[in-house]
Amino acid sequence: MIQVYDPRGVVGAEKKATAARIQALKGLRLGILDNTKWNANKLLRELRDQLKAAHPLADVHYYRKESFSKFAAPELIEEIRRDNDIVVTAIGD
């Protein structure tokens, strides 16, 4: 008999409310978090350029995680939270 591992299971997670939907980008501070995956930089910089061209953003901040395989440092998360109104991130595989 062949045993097959069934990877399905129940994952416990605390339910959290989603953020309120932004109606317009005018005057907002945009944060971009690059997770250091190989193509994330290209994708996020192009998105940044297109958003800046199309919307009068107040400011744009670009951040990089130490490694895609690690959580962002709590200090980095706090800086991003403090200095931005909206944040975009992407995997970029």
Biopython code that builds the backbone (N, CA, C, O; Angstrom):
import numpy as np
from Bio.PDB.StructureBuilder import StructureBuilder

atoms = [
    (1, "MET", "N", (0.827, -1.173, 0.000)),
    (1, "MET", "CA", (0.000, 0.000, 0.000)),
    (1, "MET", "C", (0.883, 1.253, 0.000)),
    (1, "MET", "O", (1.861, 1.334, 0.743)),
    (2, "ILE", "N", (0.527, 2.216, -0.835)),
    (2, "ILE", "CA", (1.258, 3.477, -0.913)),
    (2, "ILE", "C", (0.560, 4.504, -0.031)),
    (2, "ILE", "O", (-0.650, 4.708, -0.134)),
    (3, "GLN", "N", (1.327, 5.139, 0.828)),
    (3, "GLN", "CA", (0.771, 6.206, 1.657)),
    (3, "GLN", "C", (1.001, 7.542, 0.952)),
    (3, "GLN", "O", (2.094, 7.834, 0.467)),
    (4, "VAL", "N", (-0.037, 8.320, 0.914)),
    (4, "VAL", "CA", (0.043, 9.639, 0.284)),
    (4, "VAL", "C", (-0.249, 10.690, 1.341)),
    (4, "VAL", "O", (-1.243, 10.601, 2.062)),
    (5, "TYR", "N", (0.602, 11.661, 1.428)),
    (5, "TYR", "CA", (0.409, 12.751, 2.379)),
    (5, "TYR", "C", (-0.630, 13.716, 1.833)),
    (5, "TYR", "O", (-0.532, 14.155, 0.687)),
    (6, "ASP", "N", (-1.610, 14.042, 2.636)),
    (6, "ASP", "CA", (-2.647, 15.007, 2.261)),
    (6, "ASP", "C", (-2.295, 16.349, 2.905)),
    (6, "ASP", "O", (-2.429, 16.491, 4.121)),
    (7, "PRO", "N", (-1.849, 17.338, 2.120)),
    (7, "PRO", "CA", (-1.389, 18.610, 2.684)),
    (7, "PRO", "C", (-2.512, 19.545, 3.121)),
    (7, "PRO", "O", (-2.258, 20.585, 3.729)),
    (8, "ARG", "N", (-3.755, 19.174, 2.810)),
    (8, "ARG", "CA", (-4.866, 20.037, 3.210)),
    (8, "ARG", "C", (-5.023, 20.002, 4.718)),
    (8, "ARG", "O", (-4.730, 19.000, 5.370)),
    (9, "GLY", "N", (-5.480, 21.092, 5.243)),
    (9, "GLY", "CA", (-5.689, 21.147, 6.679)),
    (9, "GLY", "C", (-6.355, 22.454, 7.051)),
    (9, "GLY", "O", (-6.682, 23.277, 6.196)),
    (10, "VAL", "N", (-6.540, 22.619, 8.307)),
    (10, "VAL", "CA", (-7.170, 23.831, 8.805)),
    (10, "VAL", "C", (-6.076, 24.736, 9.351)),
    (10, "VAL", "O", (-5.245, 24.322, 10.158)),
    (11, "VAL", "N", (-6.097, 25.966, 8.896)),
    (11, "VAL", "CA", (-5.143, 26.953, 9.378)),
    (11, "VAL", "C", (-5.897, 27.941, 10.247)),
    (11, "VAL", "O", (-6.874, 28.550, 9.811)),
    (12, "GLY", "N", (-5.447, 28.091, 11.451)),
    (12, "GLY", "CA", (-6.094, 29.045, 12.343)),
    (12, "GLY", "C", (-5.544, 30.443, 12.102)),
    (12, "GLY", "O", (-4.330, 30.647, 12.117)),
    (13, "ALA", "N", (-6.415, 31.384, 11.883)),
    (13, "ALA", "CA", (-5.993, 32.764, 11.674)),
    (13, "ALA", "C", (-7.052, 33.700, 12.234)),
    (13, "ALA", "O", (-8.253, 33.466, 12.101)),
    (14, "GLU", "N", (-6.578, 34.750, 12.853)),
    (14, "GLU", "CA", (-7.479, 35.753, 13.397)),
    (14, "GLU", "C", (-8.082, 36.553, 12.251)),
    (14, "GLU", "O", (-7.364, 37.007, 11.361)),
    (15, "LYS", "N", (-9.396, 36.725, 12.272)),
    (15, "LYS", "CA", (-10.057, 37.513, 11.233)),
    (15, "LYS", "C", (-9.781, 38.987, 11.471)),
    (15, "LYS", "O", (-9.878, 39.479, 12.596)),
    (16, "LYS", "N", (-9.437, 39.682, 10.398)),
    (16, "LYS", "CA", (-9.178, 41.115, 10.480)),
    (16, "LYS", "C", (-9.987, 41.819, 9.408)),
    (16, "LYS", "O", (-10.204, 41.286, 8.320)),
    (17, "ALA", "N", (-10.421, 43.000, 9.726)),
    (17, "ALA", "CA", (-11.176, 43.794, 8.754)),
    (17, "ALA", "C", (-10.230, 44.301, 7.669)),
    (17, "ALA", "O", (-9.060, 44.579, 7.930)),
    (18, "THR", "N", (-10.744, 44.415, 6.472)),
    (18, "THR", "CA", (-9.939, 44.982, 5.396)),
    (18, "THR", "C", (-9.920, 46.502, 5.528)),
    (18, "THR", "O", (-10.808, 47.097, 6.138)),
    (19, "ALA", "N", (-8.909, 47.108, 4.956)),
    (19, "ALA", "CA", (-8.787, 48.568, 5.000)),
    (19, "ALA", "C", (-9.878, 49.201, 4.150)),
    (19, "ALA", "O", (-10.378, 48.601, 3.199)),
    (20, "ALA", "N", (-10.225, 50.399, 4.508)),
    (20, "ALA", "CA", (-11.216, 51.142, 3.720)),
    (20, "ALA", "C", (-10.664, 51.392, 2.319)),
    (20, "ALA", "O", (-9.478, 51.674, 2.150)),
    (21, "ARG", "N", (-11.526, 51.287, 1.330)),
    (21, "ARG", "CA", (-11.107, 51.497, -0.058)),
    (21, "ARG", "C", (-10.831, 52.981, -0.295)),
    (21, "ARG", "O", (-11.623, 53.843, 0.085)),
    (22, "ILE", "N", (-9.699, 53.258, -0.926)),
    (22, "ILE", "CA", (-9.310, 54.628, -1.261)),
    (22, "ILE", "C", (-10.099, 55.077, -2.489)),
    (22, "ILE", "O", (-10.174, 54.350, -3.480)),
    (23, "GLN", "N", (-10.679, 56.255, -2.428)),
    (23, "GLN", "CA", (-11.471, 56.767, -3.550)),
    (23, "GLN", "C", (-10.629, 57.531, -4.563)),
    (23, "GLN", "O", (-10.964, 57.556, -5.747)),
    (24, "ALA", "N", (-9.542, 58.154, -4.117)),
    (24, "ALA", "CA", (-8.675, 58.922, -5.018)),
    (24, "ALA", "C", (-7.269, 58.938, -4.428)),
    (24, "ALA", "O", (-7.098, 58.865, -3.211)),
    (25, "LEU", "N", (-6.266, 59.033, -5.295)),
    (25, "LEU", "CA", (-4.876, 59.038, -4.844)),
    (25, "LEU", "C", (-4.321, 60.446, -4.633)),
    (25, "LEU", "O", (-3.219, 60.608, -4.111)),
    (26, "LYS", "N", (-5.068, 61.444, -5.031)),
    (26, "LYS", "CA", (-4.596, 62.827, -4.963)),
    (26, "LYS", "C", (-4.159, 63.186, -3.542)),
    (26, "LYS", "O", (-4.918, 63.043, -2.583)),
    (27, "GLY", "N", (-2.919, 63.653, -3.436)),
    (27, "GLY", "CA", (-2.397, 64.127, -2.168)),
    (27, "GLY", "C", (-1.984, 63.058, -1.176)),
    (27, "GLY", "O", (-1.587, 63.384, -0.057)),
    (28, "LEU", "N", (-2.067, 61.790, -1.553)),
    (28, "LEU", "CA", (-1.698, 60.716, -0.629)),
    (28, "LEU", "C", (-0.205, 60.409, -0.707)),
    (28, "LEU", "O", (0.449, 60.663, -1.718)),
    (29, "ARG", "N", (0.308, 59.862, 0.374)),
    (29, "ARG", "CA", (1.701, 59.406, 0.435)),
    (29, "ARG", "C", (1.705, 57.908, 0.126)),
    (29, "ARG", "O", (1.080, 57.115, 0.830)),
    (30, "LEU", "N", (2.415, 57.539, -0.933)),
    (30, "LEU", "CA", (2.467, 56.152, -1.398)),
    (30, "LEU", "C", (3.738, 55.486, -0.904)),
    (30, "LEU", "O", (4.838, 55.999, -1.111)),
    (31, "GLY", "N", (3.586, 54.345, -0.254)),
    (31, "GLY", "CA", (4.718, 53.523, 0.130)),
    (31, "GLY", "C", (4.784, 52.307, -0.768)),
    (31, "GLY", "O", (3.759, 51.705, -1.089)),
    (32, "ILE", "N", (5.986, 51.947, -1.172)),
    (32, "ILE", "CA", (6.188, 50.764, -2.007)),
    (32, "ILE", "C", (7.185, 49.866, -1.288)),
    (32, "ILE", "O", (8.295, 50.292, -0.968)),
    (33, "LEU", "N", (6.787, 48.619, -1.033)),
    (33, "LEU", "CA", (7.646, 47.660, -0.342)),
    (33, "LEU", "C", (8.104, 46.591, -1.320)),
    (33, "LEU", "O", (7.309, 45.776, -1.787)),
    (34, "ASP", "N", (9.384, 46.604, -1.620)),
    (34, "ASP", "CA", (10.027, 45.623, -2.496)),
    (34, "ASP", "C", (10.462, 44.453, -1.618)),
    (34, "ASP", "O", (11.218, 44.637, -0.664)),
    (35, "ASN", "N", (9.986, 43.255, -1.939)),
    (35, "ASN", "CA", (10.327, 42.101, -1.109)),
    (35, "ASN", "C", (11.629, 41.434, -1.539)),
    (35, "ASN", "O", (11.992, 40.397, -0.984)),
    (36, "THR", "N", (12.336, 41.993, -2.503)),
    (36, "THR", "CA", (13.634, 41.546, -3.033)),
    (36, "THR", "C", (13.551, 40.309, -3.926)),
    (36, "THR", "O", (14.588, 39.734, -4.257)),
    (37, "LYS", "N", (12.358, 39.885, -4.324)),
    (37, "LYS", "CA", (12.266, 38.839, -5.353)),
    (37, "LYS", "C", (12.841, 39.406, -6.645)),
    (37, "LYS", "O", (12.881, 40.625, -6.817)),
    (38, "TRP", "N", (13.279, 38.561, -7.539)),
    (38, "TRP", "CA", (14.048, 38.975, -8.700)),
    (38, "TRP", "C", (13.347, 40.010, -9.572)),
    (38, "TRP", "O", (13.997, 40.944, -10.042)),
    (39, "ASN", "N", (12.076, 39.878, -9.798)),
    (39, "ASN", "CA", (11.380, 40.818, -10.679)),
    (39, "ASN", "C", (10.504, 41.829, -9.945)),
    (39, "ASN", "O", (9.870, 42.668, -10.584)),
    (40, "ALA", "N", (10.458, 41.764, -8.633)),
    (40, "ALA", "CA", (9.623, 42.707, -7.878)),
    (40, "ALA", "C", (10.063, 44.141, -8.127)),
    (40, "ALA", "O", (9.227, 45.030, -8.290)),
    (41, "ASN", "N", (11.363, 44.367, -8.158)),
    (41, "ASN", "CA", (11.896, 45.710, -8.369)),
    (41, "ASN", "C", (11.394, 46.301, -9.678)),
    (41, "ASN", "O", (10.930, 47.441, -9.710)),
    (42, "LYS", "N", (11.484, 45.532, -10.755)),
    (42, "LYS", "CA", (11.038, 46.016, -12.074)),
    (42, "LYS", "C", (9.541, 46.334, -12.061)),
    (42, "LYS", "O", (9.119, 47.390, -12.532)),
    (43, "LEU", "N", (8.760, 45.424, -11.527)),
    (43, "LEU", "CA", (7.309, 45.591, -11.474)),
    (43, "LEU", "C", (6.918, 46.809, -10.640)),
    (43, "LEU", "O", (6.105, 47.626, -11.073)),
    (44, "LEU", "N", (7.490, 46.927, -9.460)),
    (44, "LEU", "CA", (7.108, 48.011, -8.554)),
    (44, "LEU", "C", (7.589, 49.378, -9.036)),
    (44, "LEU", "O", (6.881, 50.370, -8.868)),
    (45, "ARG", "N", (8.769, 49.445, -9.625)),
    (45, "ARG", "CA", (9.249, 50.735, -10.146)),
    (45, "ARG", "C", (8.400, 51.189, -11.340)),
    (45, "ARG", "O", (8.129, 52.381, -11.484)),
    (46, "GLU", "N", (7.989, 50.271, -12.176)),
    (46, "GLU", "CA", (7.106, 50.631, -13.292)),
    (46, "GLU", "C", (5.751, 51.094, -12.766)),
    (46, "GLU", "O", (5.206, 52.088, -13.246)),
    (47, "LEU", "N", (5.212, 50.388, -11.794)),
    (47, "LEU", "CA", (3.951, 50.802, -11.184)),
    (47, "LEU", "C", (4.090, 52.184, -10.559)),
    (47, "LEU", "O", (3.222, 53.038, -10.735)),
    (48, "ARG", "N", (5.172, 52.402, -9.838)),
    (48, "ARG", "CA", (5.428, 53.715, -9.231)),
    (48, "ARG", "C", (5.433, 54.814, -10.283)),
    (48, "ARG", "O", (4.787, 55.848, -10.108)),
    (49, "ASP", "N", (6.157, 54.595, -11.374)),
    (49, "ASP", "CA", (6.249, 55.604, -12.431)),
    (49, "ASP", "C", (4.885, 55.890, -13.051)),
    (49, "ASP", "O", (4.554, 57.046, -13.316)),
    (50, "GLN", "N", (4.095, 54.848, -13.283)),
    (50, "GLN", "CA", (2.769, 55.047, -13.869)),
    (50, "GLN", "C", (1.829, 55.765, -12.901)),
    (50, "GLN", "O", (1.054, 56.627, -13.317)),
    (51, "LEU", "N", (1.890, 55.421, -11.631)),
    (51, "LEU", "CA", (1.041, 56.096, -10.646)),
    (51, "LEU", "C", (1.431, 57.563, -10.497)),
    (51, "LEU", "O", (0.565, 58.432, -10.398)),
    (52, "LYS", "N", (2.735, 57.838, -10.480)),
    (52, "LYS", "CA", (3.186, 59.231, -10.366)),
    (52, "LYS", "C", (2.757, 60.054, -11.576)),
    (52, "LYS", "O", (2.417, 61.230, -11.440)),
    (53, "ALA", "N", (2.772, 59.442, -12.751)),
    (53, "ALA", "CA", (2.384, 60.155, -13.973)),
    (53, "ALA", "C", (0.876, 60.410, -14.027)),
    (53, "ALA", "O", (0.438, 61.412, -14.591)),
    (54, "ALA", "N", (0.095, 59.523, -13.453)),
    (54, "ALA", "CA", (-1.364, 59.614, -13.571)),
    (54, "ALA", "C", (-2.048, 60.297, -12.386)),
    (54, "ALA", "O", (-3.192, 60.736, -12.504)),
    (55, "HIS", "N", (-1.357, 60.392, -11.244)),
    (55, "HIS", "CA", (-2.004, 60.904, -10.029)),
    (55, "HIS", "C", (-1.083, 61.881, -9.306)),
    (55, "HIS", "O", (0.123, 61.651, -9.227)),
    (56, "PRO", "N", (-1.639, 62.966, -8.779)),
    (56, "PRO", "CA", (-0.831, 63.936, -8.030)),
    (56, "PRO", "C", (-0.588, 63.462, -6.588)),
    (56, "PRO", "O", (-1.224, 63.940, -5.649)),
    (57, "LEU", "N", (0.331, 62.525, -6.437)),
    (57, "LEU", "CA", (0.660, 62.003, -5.112)),
    (57, "LEU", "C", (1.460, 63.039, -4.328)),
    (57, "LEU", "O", (2.221, 63.812, -4.910)),
    (58, "ALA", "N", (1.290, 63.054, -3.021)),
    (58, "ALA", "CA", (2.051, 63.979, -2.183)),
    (58, "ALA", "C", (3.511, 63.549, -2.096)),
    (58, "ALA", "O", (4.409, 64.392, -2.094)),
    (59, "ASP", "N", (3.750, 62.245, -2.024)),
    (59, "ASP", "CA", (5.108, 61.734, -1.884)),
    (59, "ASP", "C", (5.108, 60.243, -2.190)),
    (59, "ASP", "O", (4.074, 59.581, -2.111)),
    (60, "VAL", "N", (6.281, 59.726, -2.539)),
    (60, "VAL", "CA", (6.440, 58.291, -2.768)),
    (60, "VAL", "C", (7.678, 57.837, -2.004)),
    (60, "VAL", "O", (8.752, 58.424, -2.141)),
    (61, "HIS", "N", (7.523, 56.790, -1.198)),
    (61, "HIS", "CA", (8.632, 56.215, -0.439)),
    (61, "HIS", "C", (8.841, 54.781, -0.911)),
    (61, "HIS", "O", (7.884, 54.017, -1.036)),
    (62, "TYR", "N", (10.099, 54.417, -1.175)),
    (62, "TYR", "CA", (10.430, 53.077, -1.655)),
    (62, "TYR", "C", (11.223, 52.358, -0.567)),
    (62, "TYR", "O", (12.213, 52.889, -0.063)),
    (63, "TYR", "N", (10.789, 51.151, -0.205)),
    (63, "TYR", "CA", (11.427, 50.372, 0.853)),
    (63, "TYR", "C", (11.789, 48.994, 0.310)),
    (63, "TYR", "O", (11.156, 48.495, -0.621)),
    (64, "ARG", "N", (12.825, 48.381, 0.910)),
    (64, "ARG", "CA", (13.214, 47.016, 0.557)),
    (64, "ARG", "C", (13.332, 46.179, 1.825)),
    (64, "ARG", "O", (13.921, 46.602, 2.820)),
    (65, "LYS", "N", (12.752, 44.978, 1.762)),
    (65, "LYS", "CA", (12.939, 44.022, 2.853)),
    (65, "LYS", "C", (14.353, 43.462, 2.777)),
    (65, "LYS", "O", (15.014, 43.549, 1.742)),
    (66, "GLU", "N", (14.806, 42.891, 3.878)),
    (66, "GLU", "CA", (16.124, 42.264, 3.907)),
    (66, "GLU", "C", (16.171, 41.055, 2.968)),
    (66, "GLU", "O", (17.153, 40.851, 2.254)),
    (67, "SER", "N", (15.110, 40.267, 2.977)),
    (67, "SER", "CA", (15.051, 39.055, 2.166)),
    (67, "SER", "C", (13.598, 38.662, 1.951)),
    (67, "SER", "O", (12.762, 38.843, 2.836)),
    (68, "PHE", "N", (13.299, 38.122, 0.769)),
    (68, "PHE", "CA", (11.919, 37.706, 0.498)),
    (68, "PHE", "C", (11.485, 36.558, 1.394)),
    (68, "PHE", "O", (10.289, 36.339, 1.581)),
    (69, "SER", "N", (12.436, 35.825, 1.947)),
    (69, "SER", "CA", (12.088, 34.673, 2.777)),
    (69, "SER", "C", (11.894, 35.027, 4.252)),
    (69, "SER", "O", (11.604, 34.156, 5.071)),
    (70, "LYS", "N", (12.056, 36.305, 4.583)),
    (70, "LYS", "CA", (11.904, 36.727, 5.977)),
    (70, "LYS", "C", (10.810, 37.775, 6.096)),
    (70, "LYS", "O", (10.509, 38.490, 5.140)),
    (71, "PHE", "N", (10.222, 37.856, 7.273)),
    (71, "PHE", "CA", (9.276, 38.930, 7.553)),
    (71, "PHE", "C", (10.016, 40.258, 7.522)),
    (71, "PHE", "O", (11.212, 40.314, 7.808)),
    (72, "ALA", "N", (9.314, 41.314, 7.178)),
    (72, "ALA", "CA", (9.896, 42.650, 7.285)),
    (72, "ALA", "C", (10.124, 42.950, 8.762)),
    (72, "ALA", "O", (9.326, 42.562, 9.615)),
    (73, "ALA", "N", (11.209, 43.635, 9.050)),
    (73, "ALA", "CA", (11.530, 43.987, 10.432)),
    (73, "ALA", "C", (10.414, 44.847, 11.026)),
    (73, "ALA", "O", (9.844, 45.683, 10.325)),
    (74, "PRO", "N", (10.100, 44.656, 12.290)),
    (74, "PRO", "CA", (9.050, 45.466, 12.918)),
    (74, "PRO", "C", (9.302, 46.965, 12.787)),
    (74, "PRO", "O", (8.358, 47.741, 12.638)),
    (75, "GLU", "N", (10.565, 47.375, 12.842)),
    (75, "GLU", "CA", (10.894, 48.795, 12.697)),
    (75, "GLU", "C", (10.538, 49.297, 11.299)),
    (75, "GLU", "O", (10.056, 50.419, 11.141)),
    (76, "LEU", "N", (10.776, 48.465, 10.293)),
    (76, "LEU", "CA", (10.434, 48.838, 8.922)),
    (76, "LEU", "C", (8.922, 48.937, 8.765)),
    (76, "LEU", "O", (8.423, 49.885, 8.160)),
    (77, "ILE", "N", (8.200, 47.978, 9.299)),
    (77, "ILE", "CA", (6.737, 48.015, 9.229)),
    (77, "ILE", "C", (6.205, 49.284, 9.893)),
    (77, "ILE", "O", (5.303, 49.932, 9.363)),
    (78, "GLU", "N", (6.757, 49.634, 11.041)),
    (78, "GLU", "CA", (6.312, 50.841, 11.746)),
    (78, "GLU", "C", (6.618, 52.097, 10.930)),
    (78, "GLU", "O", (5.787, 53.003, 10.856)),
    (79, "GLU", "N", (7.796, 52.158, 10.321)),
    (79, "GLU", "CA", (8.152, 53.308, 9.477)),
    (79, "GLU", "C", (7.196, 53.431, 8.293)),
    (79, "GLU", "O", (6.737, 54.526, 7.970)),
    (80, "ILE", "N", (6.904, 52.319, 7.657)),
    (80, "ILE", "CA", (5.976, 52.323, 6.524)),
    (80, "ILE", "C", (4.594, 52.778, 6.977)),
    (80, "ILE", "O", (3.961, 53.600, 6.314)),
    (81, "ARG", "N", (4.127, 52.251, 8.097)),
    (81, "ARG", "CA", (2.813, 52.629, 8.624)),
    (81, "ARG", "C", (2.751, 54.117, 8.952)),
    (81, "ARG", "O", (1.761, 54.786, 8.655)),
    (82, "ARG", "N", (3.804, 54.623, 9.561)),
    (82, "ARG", "CA", (3.837, 56.014, 10.007)),
    (82, "ARG", "C", (3.920, 57.008, 8.839)),
    (82, "ARG", "O", (3.301, 58.071, 8.886)),
    (83, "ASP", "N", (4.676, 56.667, 7.804)),
    (83, "ASP", "CA", (5.020, 57.636, 6.765)),
    (83, "ASP", "C", (4.198, 57.544, 5.490)),
    (83, "ASP", "O", (4.479, 58.264, 4.533)),
    (84, "ASN", "N", (3.186, 56.674, 5.448)),
    (84, "ASN", "CA", (2.421, 56.473, 4.218)),
    (84, "ASN", "C", (0.927, 56.371, 4.490)),
    (84, "ASN", "O", (0.494, 55.947, 5.562)),
    (85, "ASP", "N", (0.155, 56.773, 3.488)),
    (85, "ASP", "CA", (-1.298, 56.627, 3.550)),
    (85, "ASP", "C", (-1.745, 55.325, 2.896)),
    (85, "ASP", "O", (-2.715, 54.702, 3.328)),
    (86, "ILE", "N", (-1.032, 54.924, 1.858)),
    (86, "ILE", "CA", (-1.326, 53.680, 1.140)),
    (86, "ILE", "C", (-0.002, 52.983, 0.840)),
    (86, "ILE", "O", (1.035, 53.635, 0.721)),
    (87, "VAL", "N", (-0.043, 51.650, 0.717)),
    (87, "VAL", "CA", (1.176, 50.880, 0.475)),
    (87, "VAL", "C", (0.890, 49.807, -0.562)),
    (87, "VAL", "O", (-0.176, 49.192, -0.568)),
    (88, "VAL", "N", (1.865, 49.597, -1.439)),
    (88, "VAL", "CA", (1.785, 48.553, -2.458)),
    (88, "VAL", "C", (2.993, 47.641, -2.278)),
    (88, "VAL", "O", (4.100, 48.108, -2.011)),
    (89, "THR", "N", (2.773, 46.350, -2.426)),
    (89, "THR", "CA", (3.872, 45.400, -2.459)),
    (89, "THR", "C", (3.542, 44.348, -3.511)),
    (89, "THR", "O", (2.391, 44.233, -3.933)),
    (90, "ALA", "N", (4.532, 43.589, -3.932)),
    (90, "ALA", "CA", (4.325, 42.553, -4.948)),
    (90, "ALA", "C", (5.399, 41.492, -4.792)),
    (90, "ALA", "O", (6.465, 41.750, -4.233)),
    (91, "ILE", "N", (5.117, 40.313, -5.284)),
    (91, "ILE", "CA", (6.076, 39.219, -5.202)),
    (91, "ILE", "C", (7.063, 39.267, -6.362)),
    (91, "ILE", "O", (8.268, 39.167, -6.132)),
    (92, "GLY", "N", (6.607, 39.414, -7.575)),
    (92, "GLY", "CA", (7.494, 39.594, -8.720)),
    (92, "GLY", "C", (8.279, 38.374, -9.149)),
    (92, "GLY", "O", (9.427, 38.512, -9.570)),
    (93, "ASP", "N", (7.704, 37.178, -9.059)),
    (93, "ASP", "CA", (8.382, 35.975, -9.566)),
    (93, "ASP", "C", (8.381, 35.948, -11.073)),
    (93, "ASP", "O", (8.906, 35.011, -11.674)),
]
sb = StructureBuilder()
sb.init_structure("model")
sb.init_model(0)
sb.init_chain("A")
sb.init_seg("    ")
for serial, (resi, resn, name, xyz) in enumerate(atoms, 1):
    if name == "N":
        sb.init_residue(resn, " ", resi, " ")
    sb.init_atom(name, np.array(xyz, "f"), 0.0, 1.0, " ", f" {name:<3s}", serial, name[0])
structure = sb.get_structure()
